[in-house]
Amino acid sequence: MPDPDSVCILVPTYDEAATIADVVADYRDEGYSNILVIDGGSTDGTRELAEEAGARVVVQSGSGKGQAVREAVEDHIEAEYILMLDGDGTYEATDAEKMLAPLDDGYEHVIGDRFADMREGAMTKLNQIGNKIINRAFAYIHGEDLKDILSGYRAFTRESFLEMTLTSDGFGIETEMAVECSKRNIATTVVPTTYYPRPDGSDTNLNPVRDGGIIFLELYRRAKTNNPLFYFGSVGLASTATGLGLALYVAYEWVVRSISHEVIAVVSAAGILFGVQLLMFGVLSDLILSLHRDQMKLLEELE
C-alpha cells in the first residue's frame, strides 16, 4: 500500500456540518494527515468544523462537485496518490487501505463498489434500480463492467487524473472519470467497500431525477468517441423505425381506405434515409476508431 504521507484524502463538501468532523477524524485515526476539504460555499459551518478536526480547507472558485474535484487536483494537491470520498459519512475509513493497495500493483484508478456491502437504508430502491441501469448501460456501451461507476469512493494517481479530459461541473464527474478510464486505457480495478446510510441530520445534495438525467446524457454523449456505432446507430435505428412505421401507416391508408398521405409519406422517406445514413456513418466511424486504436497500440509497442 502507498505510504500515507504520499496520499491526499480529498473531500468535496457542501453543507456537511453534521458529518464532516467525524469523517476527517476517522481518516486521521487511520494515519492520514494530508486531508483536503474543498468546499462549495457551505453556510452551516462545514469549513470551520473541518479545520477544527485537522483538515486543510479550500473554498472552490466555482460551483458543483466536478469543478471542485478538478480544481483541487490541478491547483491544490501535489501528492502522488489521491483518495476521494464524499463528506457525508457514508464510506468506511478502514476501507482506505484496500482502496489504495491496488495503486502499488500497477493500477492507476480504483473504484469502491458500494453494492458489495450496502447497509440497509443506505440507498433507496429507486436509486438502486437507477444505478444498476446506468452500470449496465456503461458496460454495454464501453465494453467494460466497472460494477459501480457512480461511486464517490475513488483512489487514483494524480498523473492518471491529469490525463483525463473532464468537463462536468456536477455529479456527472464520476461518470466522466469512468468513461475516460475506459477510453484512455487507464488501468482500473474495483474493490468491495461498505456503504452506510447518511446519519440523521445529514441531507443529500443529490436530486435523483435531475442528476440521473444529467448522468444518462453524459454517458450517451461520451459514447460518441468511445463507441460511435452505438452513438450514431441508436439514433439511426430510431429514425429508421419511425420512418418504416409511418410508411406502413401510409400504405394501409392507401390500400384499405384509398386515402393518400403525401406529406406523411415524404416525412417517412426522409426518416428512413436519415436513419440509414446515420447507421452507415456509425459503421464507418467505428471502423476508423478501430484502426486508430490498432495504430496507437502499434506505436506503443514500438516505443
Contacts in CASP RR format, 6 or more apart in sequence:
PFRMAT RR
TARGET T0000
AUTHOR 0000-0000-0000
METHOD contacts of the structure
MODEL  1
MPDPDSVCILVPTYDEAATIADVVADYRDEGYSNILVIDGGSTDGTRELA
EEAGARVVVQSGSGKGQAVREAVEDHIEAEYILMLDGDGTYEATDAEKML
APLDDGYEHVIGDRFADMREGAMTKLNQIGNKIINRAFAYIHGEDLKDIL
SGYRAFTRESFLEMTLTSDGFGIETEMAVECSKRNIATTVVPTTYYPRPD
GSDTNLNPVRDGGIIFLELYRRAKTNNPLFYFGSVGLASTATGLGLALYV
AYEWVVRSISHEVIAVVSAAGILFGVQLLMFGVLSDLILSLHRDQMKLLE
ELE
1 97 0 8 1.000
1 100 0 8 1.000
1 101 0 8 1.000
1 104 0 8 1.000
2 80 0 8 1.000
2 81 0 8 1.000
2 100 0 8 1.000
2 103 0 8 1.000
2 104 0 8 1.000
4 30 0 8 1.000
4 31 0 8 1.000
4 32 0 8 1.000
4 33 0 8 1.000
5 33 0 8 1.000
5 34 0 8 1.000
6 79 0 8 1.000
6 80 0 8 1.000
6 81 0 8 1.000
7 32 0 8 1.000
7 34 0 8 1.000
7 79 0 8 1.000
7 80 0 8 1.000
7 81 0 8 1.000
7 82 0 8 1.000
7 83 0 8 1.000
7 100 0 8 1.000
8 34 0 8 1.000
8 35 0 8 1.000
8 36 0 8 1.000
8 77 0 8 1.000
8 78 0 8 1.000
8 79 0 8 1.000
8 81 0 8 1.000
8 82 0 8 1.000
8 83 0 8 1.000
9 27 0 8 1.000
9 32 0 8 1.000
9 34 0 8 1.000
9 35 0 8 1.000
9 36 0 8 1.000
9 83 0 8 1.000
9 85 0 8 1.000
9 96 0 8 1.000
10 36 0 8 1.000
10 38 0 8 1.000
10 69 0 8 1.000
10 72 0 8 1.000
10 73 0 8 1.000
10 77 0 8 1.000
10 82 0 8 1.000
10 83 0 8 1.000
10 84 0 8 1.000
10 85 0 8 1.000
11 20 0 8 1.000
11 23 0 8 1.000
11 24 0 8 1.000
11 35 0 8 1.000
11 36 0 8 1.000
11 37 0 8 1.000
11 38 0 8 1.000
11 50 0 8 1.000
11 55 0 8 1.000
11 84 0 8 1.000
11 85 0 8 1.000
11 86 0 8 1.000
11 87 0 8 1.000
12 37 0 8 1.000
12 38 0 8 1.000
12 39 0 8 1.000
12 40 0 8 1.000
12 60 0 8 1.000
12 65 0 8 1.000
12 66 0 8 1.000
12 68 0 8 1.000
12 69 0 8 1.000
12 72 0 8 1.000
12 84 0 8 1.000
12 86 0 8 1.000
12 87 0 8 1.000
13 20 0 8 1.000
13 37 0 8 1.000
13 38 0 8 1.000
13 39 0 8 1.000
13 40 0 8 1.000
13 42 0 8 1.000
13 46 0 8 1.000
13 50 0 8 1.000
13 87 0 8 1.000
14 39 0 8 1.000
14 40 0 8 1.000
14 41 0 8 1.000
14 42 0 8 1.000
14 46 0 8 1.000
14 64 0 8 1.000
14 65 0 8 1.000
14 205 0 8 1.000
15 42 0 8 1.000
15 43 0 8 1.000
15 44 0 8 1.000
15 46 0 8 1.000
15 203 0 8 1.000
15 205 0 8 1.000
16 23 0 8 1.000
16 42 0 8 1.000
16 44 0 8 1.000
16 46 0 8 1.000
16 87 0 8 1.000
16 88 0 8 1.000
16 202 0 8 1.000
17 42 0 8 1.000
17 44 0 8 1.000
17 45 0 8 1.000
17 46 0 8 1.000
17 49 0 8 1.000
18 199 0 8 1.000
18 200 0 8 1.000
18 201 0 8 1.000
18 202 0 8 1.000
19 87 0 8 1.000
19 88 0 8 1.000
19 89 0 8 1.000
19 198 0 8 1.000
19 199 0 8 1.000
19 202 0 8 1.000
20 37 0 8 1.000
20 46 0 8 1.000
20 49 0 8 1.000
20 50 0 8 1.000
20 53 0 8 1.000
20 55 0 8 1.000
20 87 0 8 1.000
21 49 0 8 1.000
21 50 0 8 1.000
21 52 0 8 1.000
21 53 0 8 1.000
22 53 0 8 1.000
22 89 0 8 1.000
23 85 0 8 1.000
23 87 0 8 1.000
23 88 0 8 1.000
23 89 0 8 1.000
23 93 0 8 1.000
24 35 0 8 1.000
24 37 0 8 1.000
24 50 0 8 1.000
24 53 0 8 1.000
24 54 0 8 1.000
24 55 0 8 1.000
25 53 0 8 1.000
26 93 0 8 1.000
27 35 0 8 1.000
27 93 0 8 1.000
27 96 0 8 1.000
28 35 0 8 1.000
28 53 0 8 1.000
28 54 0 8 1.000
29 93 0 8 1.000
30 93 0 8 1.000
30 94 0 8 1.000
30 96 0 8 1.000
30 97 0 8 1.000
32 83 0 8 1.000
32 96 0 8 1.000
34 56 0 8 1.000
34 79 0 8 1.000
35 54 0 8 1.000
35 55 0 8 1.000
35 56 0 8 1.000
36 55 0 8 1.000
36 56 0 8 1.000
36 57 0 8 1.000
36 58 0 8 1.000
36 72 0 8 1.000
36 76 0 8 1.000
36 77 0 8 1.000
37 46 0 8 1.000
37 47 0 8 1.000
37 50 0 8 1.000
37 55 0 8 1.000
37 56 0 8 1.000
37 57 0 8 1.000
37 58 0 8 1.000
38 57 0 8 1.000
38 58 0 8 1.000
38 59 0 8 1.000
38 60 0 8 1.000
38 68 0 8 1.000
38 69 0 8 1.000
38 71 0 8 1.000
38 72 0 8 1.000
38 76 0 8 1.000
39 46 0 8 1.000
39 47 0 8 1.000
39 50 0 8 1.000
39 57 0 8 1.000
39 58 0 8 1.000
39 59 0 8 1.000
39 60 0 8 1.000
39 68 0 8 1.000
40 59 0 8 1.000
40 60 0 8 1.000
40 62 0 8 1.000
40 63 0 8 1.000
40 64 0 8 1.000
40 68 0 8 1.000
41 47 0 8 1.000
41 59 0 8 1.000
41 60 0 8 1.000
47 57 0 8 1.000
47 59 0 8 1.000
50 57 0 8 1.000
51 57 0 8 1.000
58 72 0 8 1.000
58 76 0 8 1.000
60 67 0 8 1.000
60 68 0 8 1.000
60 71 0 8 1.000
60 72 0 8 1.000
61 67 0 8 1.000
61 71 0 8 1.000
62 68 0 8 1.000
62 71 0 8 1.000
62 169 0 8 1.000
63 169 0 8 1.000
64 169 0 8 1.000
64 170 0 8 1.000
65 169 0 8 1.000
65 170 0 8 1.000
65 171 0 8 1.000
65 172 0 8 1.000
65 173 0 8 1.000
66 166 0 8 1.000
66 168 0 8 1.000
66 169 0 8 1.000
66 170 0 8 1.000
66 171 0 8 1.000
66 172 0 8 1.000
66 173 0 8 1.000
67 169 0 8 1.000
67 170 0 8 1.000
69 84 0 8 1.000
69 166 0 8 1.000
69 173 0 8 1.000
70 166 0 8 1.000
70 173 0 8 1.000
73 82 0 8 1.000
73 158 0 8 1.000
73 161 0 8 1.000
73 162 0 8 1.000
74 162 0 8 1.000
77 158 0 8 1.000
78 158 0 8 1.000
79 158 0 8 1.000
80 157 0 8 1.000
80 158 0 8 1.000
80 159 0 8 1.000
81 100 0 8 1.000
81 103 0 8 1.000
81 155 0 8 1.000
81 156 0 8 1.000
81 157 0 8 1.000
81 158 0 8 1.000
82 154 0 8 1.000
82 155 0 8 1.000
82 156 0 8 1.000
82 157 0 8 1.000
82 158 0 8 1.000
82 161 0 8 1.000
83 96 0 8 1.000
83 99 0 8 1.000
83 100 0 8 1.000
83 154 0 8 1.000
83 155 0 8 1.000
84 152 0 8 1.000
84 153 0 8 1.000
84 154 0 8 1.000
84 155 0 8 1.000
84 156 0 8 1.000
85 91 0 8 1.000
85 152 0 8 1.000
85 153 0 8 1.000
85 154 0 8 1.000
86 152 0 8 1.000
86 153 0 8 1.000
88 198 0 8 1.000
88 199 0 8 1.000
88 202 0 8 1.000
88 204 0 8 1.000
89 196 0 8 1.000
89 198 0 8 1.000
89 199 0 8 1.000
89 202 0 8 1.000
90 122 0 8 1.000
90 195 0 8 1.000
90 196 0 8 1.000
90 197 0 8 1.000
90 198 0 8 1.000
91 152 0 8 1.000
91 153 0 8 1.000
91 193 0 8 1.000
91 194 0 8 1.000
91 195 0 8 1.000
91 196 0 8 1.000
92 193 0 8 1.000
92 194 0 8 1.000
92 196 0 8 1.000
95 112 0 8 1.000
95 153 0 8 1.000
95 191 0 8 1.000
95 193 0 8 1.000
95 194 0 8 1.000
98 191 0 8 1.000
98 193 0 8 1.000
99 110 0 8 1.000
99 112 0 8 1.000
99 153 0 8 1.000
99 154 0 8 1.000
99 155 0 8 1.000
99 191 0 8 1.000
99 193 0 8 1.000
100 110 0 8 1.000
100 155 0 8 1.000
102 110 0 8 1.000
102 155 0 8 1.000
102 189 0 8 1.000
102 191 0 8 1.000
103 110 0 8 1.000
103 155 0 8 1.000
103 156 0 8 1.000
103 157 0 8 1.000
106 187 0 8 1.000
107 187 0 8 1.000
107 188 0 8 1.000
107 189 0 8 1.000
108 156 0 8 1.000
108 157 0 8 1.000
108 159 0 8 1.000
108 160 0 8 1.000
108 186 0 8 1.000
108 187 0 8 1.000
108 188 0 8 1.000
109 154 0 8 1.000
109 155 0 8 1.000
109 156 0 8 1.000
109 157 0 8 1.000
109 160 0 8 1.000
109 177 0 8 1.000
109 181 0 8 1.000
109 186 0 8 1.000
109 187 0 8 1.000
109 188 0 8 1.000
109 189 0 8 1.000
110 154 0 8 1.000
110 155 0 8 1.000
110 156 0 8 1.000
110 188 0 8 1.000
110 189 0 8 1.000
110 190 0 8 1.000
110 191 0 8 1.000
111 146 0 8 1.000
111 147 0 8 1.000
111 148 0 8 1.000
111 149 0 8 1.000
111 151 0 8 1.000
111 153 0 8 1.000
111 154 0 8 1.000
111 178 0 8 1.000
111 188 0 8 1.000
111 189 0 8 1.000
111 190 0 8 1.000
111 191 0 8 1.000
112 148 0 8 1.000
112 151 0 8 1.000
112 152 0 8 1.000
112 153 0 8 1.000
112 154 0 8 1.000
112 190 0 8 1.000
112 191 0 8 1.000
112 192 0 8 1.000
112 193 0 8 1.000
113 147 0 8 1.000
113 148 0 8 1.000
113 151 0 8 1.000
113 190 0 8 1.000
113 191 0 8 1.000
113 192 0 8 1.000
113 193 0 8 1.000
114 122 0 8 1.000
114 123 0 8 1.000
114 148 0 8 1.000
114 151 0 8 1.000
114 153 0 8 1.000
114 193 0 8 1.000
114 195 0 8 1.000
115 131 0 8 1.000
115 147 0 8 1.000
115 148 0 8 1.000
115 195 0 8 1.000
116 147 0 8 1.000
116 192 0 8 1.000
116 193 0 8 1.000
116 194 0 8 1.000
117 192 0 8 1.000
117 193 0 8 1.000
117 194 0 8 1.000
117 195 0 8 1.000
118 194 0 8 1.000
118 195 0 8 1.000
119 194 0 8 1.000
119 195 0 8 1.000
119 196 0 8 1.000
119 197 0 8 1.000
120 197 0 8 1.000
121 197 0 8 1.000
122 195 0 8 1.000
122 196 0 8 1.000
122 197 0 8 1.000
123 131 0 8 1.000
123 195 0 8 1.000
124 208 0 8 1.000
126 208 0 8 1.000
127 208 0 8 1.000
130 212 0 8 1.000
131 148 0 8 1.000
131 150 0 8 1.000
134 149 0 8 1.000
134 150 0 8 1.000
134 175 0 8 1.000
134 212 0 8 1.000
134 215 0 8 1.000
134 216 0 8 1.000
134 219 0 8 1.000
135 145 0 8 1.000
135 146 0 8 1.000
135 147 0 8 1.000
135 148 0 8 1.000
135 149 0 8 1.000
135 150 0 8 1.000
137 216 0 8 1.000
137 219 0 8 1.000
138 144 0 8 1.000
138 146 0 8 1.000
138 149 0 8 1.000
138 175 0 8 1.000
138 178 0 8 1.000
138 179 0 8 1.000
138 219 0 8 1.000
139 145 0 8 1.000
139 146 0 8 1.000
140 230 0 8 1.000
141 219 0 8 1.000
141 223 0 8 1.000
141 226 0 8 1.000
141 227 0 8 1.000
141 230 0 8 1.000
142 179 0 8 1.000
142 182 0 8 1.000
142 183 0 8 1.000
142 223 0 8 1.000
142 226 0 8 1.000
142 227 0 8 1.000
143 182 0 8 1.000
143 227 0 8 1.000
144 182 0 8 1.000
144 188 0 8 1.000
146 178 0 8 1.000
146 181 0 8 1.000
146 182 0 8 1.000
146 188 0 8 1.000
146 190 0 8 1.000
147 190 0 8 1.000
148 190 0 8 1.000
149 174 0 8 1.000
149 175 0 8 1.000
149 178 0 8 1.000
150 174 0 8 1.000
150 175 0 8 1.000
150 215 0 8 1.000
151 174 0 8 1.000
151 193 0 8 1.000
152 174 0 8 1.000
153 193 0 8 1.000
154 174 0 8 1.000
154 177 0 8 1.000
156 177 0 8 1.000
160 186 0 8 1.000
161 177 0 8 1.000
163 180 0 8 1.000
163 184 0 8 1.000
163 186 0 8 1.000
164 176 0 8 1.000
164 177 0 8 1.000
164 180 0 8 1.000
164 181 0 8 1.000
164 184 0 8 1.000
164 186 0 8 1.000
165 180 0 8 1.000
166 173 0 8 1.000
166 176 0 8 1.000
166 177 0 8 1.000
166 180 0 8 1.000
167 176 0 8 1.000
168 175 0 8 1.000
168 176 0 8 1.000
168 218 0 8 1.000
170 211 0 8 1.000
170 214 0 8 1.000
171 206 0 8 1.000
171 211 0 8 1.000
171 212 0 8 1.000
171 214 0 8 1.000
171 215 0 8 1.000
172 211 0 8 1.000
172 214 0 8 1.000
172 215 0 8 1.000
172 218 0 8 1.000
175 215 0 8 1.000
175 218 0 8 1.000
175 219 0 8 1.000
175 222 0 8 1.000
176 218 0 8 1.000
176 222 0 8 1.000
178 188 0 8 1.000
179 218 0 8 1.000
179 219 0 8 1.000
179 222 0 8 1.000
179 226 0 8 1.000
180 186 0 8 1.000
181 188 0 8 1.000
182 188 0 8 1.000
182 226 0 8 1.000
183 222 0 8 1.000
183 225 0 8 1.000
183 226 0 8 1.000
198 204 0 8 1.000
220 231 0 8 1.000
223 230 0 8 1.000
223 231 0 8 1.000
224 231 0 8 1.000
225 289 0 8 1.000
227 286 0 8 1.000
228 282 0 8 1.000
228 285 0 8 1.000
228 286 0 8 1.000
228 289 0 8 1.000
229 282 0 8 1.000
229 283 0 8 1.000
229 285 0 8 1.000
229 286 0 8 1.000
231 282 0 8 1.000
232 278 0 8 1.000
232 279 0 8 1.000
232 281 0 8 1.000
232 282 0 8 1.000
232 285 0 8 1.000
233 278 0 8 1.000
233 279 0 8 1.000
233 282 0 8 1.000
235 275 0 8 1.000
235 278 0 8 1.000
236 274 0 8 1.000
236 275 0 8 1.000
236 276 0 8 1.000
236 278 0 8 1.000
236 279 0 8 1.000
237 275 0 8 1.000
237 279 0 8 1.000
239 271 0 8 1.000
239 272 0 8 1.000
239 274 0 8 1.000
239 275 0 8 1.000
239 278 0 8 1.000
240 271 0 8 1.000
240 272 0 8 1.000
240 275 0 8 1.000
240 276 0 8 1.000
240 279 0 8 1.000
242 271 0 8 1.000
243 267 0 8 1.000
243 268 0 8 1.000
243 269 0 8 1.000
243 271 0 8 1.000
243 272 0 8 1.000
244 268 0 8 1.000
244 272 0 8 1.000
245 268 0 8 1.000
246 264 0 8 1.000
246 265 0 8 1.000
246 267 0 8 1.000
246 268 0 8 1.000
246 271 0 8 1.000
247 265 0 8 1.000
247 268 0 8 1.000
247 269 0 8 1.000
247 272 0 8 1.000
249 261 0 8 1.000
249 264 0 8 1.000
250 260 0 8 1.000
250 261 0 8 1.000
250 264 0 8 1.000
250 265 0 8 1.000
250 268 0 8 1.000
253 259 0 8 1.000
253 260 0 8 1.000
253 261 0 8 1.000
254 260 0 8 1.000
254 261 0 8 1.000
END
